[in-house]
């Protein structure tokens, strides 16, 4: 219903064969353009500059980035 409301092409299914949770994938150039207009961009790994991290937190920060999920808390 969400994708239909957005007038977007969608696919509902598991992303990986072992995944049991359905995933809603929405394909819409208009949504992408709207997100970009809000400042949300793609390929942030090549467009975002390294942040100013205090020395005491730098090892944890780098560890979080290398962890592959990109999440740093």
C-alpha positions in Angstrom: 0.0 0.0 0.0 2.9 2.4 0.7 4.5 1.8 -2.7 1.2 2.2 -4.4 0.6 5.5 -2.5 4.0 6.7 -3.7 3.1 5.5 -7.3 6.4 3.6 -7.3 7.5 0.2 -8.6 8.0 -2.1 -5.8 9.1 -5.7 -4.9 8.1 -7.4 -1.7 10.3 -10.4 -0.8 13.3 -11.6 1.2 16.5 -9.9 0.3 18.6 -13.0 0.9 17.7 -16.7 0.6 18.2 -17.1 4.4 16.2 -14.0 5.3 12.7 -14.7 6.8 11.6 -11.1 7.1 10.0 -9.6 4.0 11.7 -6.5 2.6 10.0 -3.7 0.7 12.1 -2.5 -2.1 10.9 0.7 -3.8 12.2 1.9 -7.1 11.3 5.5 -7.9 13.3 8.2 -9.6 11.0 10.8 -8.1 11.6 9.6 -4.5 15.3 9.6 -5.2 15.2 13.1 -6.4 13.1 14.2 -3.5 15.5 12.6 -1.0 18.5 14.3 -2.8 16.7 17.7 -2.5 16.5 17.0 1.3 20.3 16.5 1.3 20.2 12.7 1.4 22.8 11.4 -1.1 24.1 8.1 -2.4 27.7 6.8 -2.4 28.4 8.5 1.0 31.6 6.4 1.3 33.2 8.5 -1.5 31.5 11.8 -0.9 31.6 12.3 2.9 34.8 13.5 4.3 36.5 12.0 7.4 35.0 13.6 10.5 36.9 15.4 13.2 37.1 12.6 15.9 38.9 13.2 19.2 42.0 11.1 19.5 40.6 9.2 22.5 37.7 7.9 20.3 39.5 7.4 17.1 40.3 3.6 17.6 36.6 2.9 18.4 35.4 5.0 15.5 37.7 3.3 12.9 36.8 -0.1 14.4 33.1 0.7 13.9 33.6 1.7 10.3 35.7 -1.4 9.5 33.1 -3.5 11.2 31.4 -3.4 7.7 28.0 -2.2 8.9 29.2 1.4 9.0 27.5 2.0 12.4 29.4 4.0 15.0 27.9 4.7 18.4 
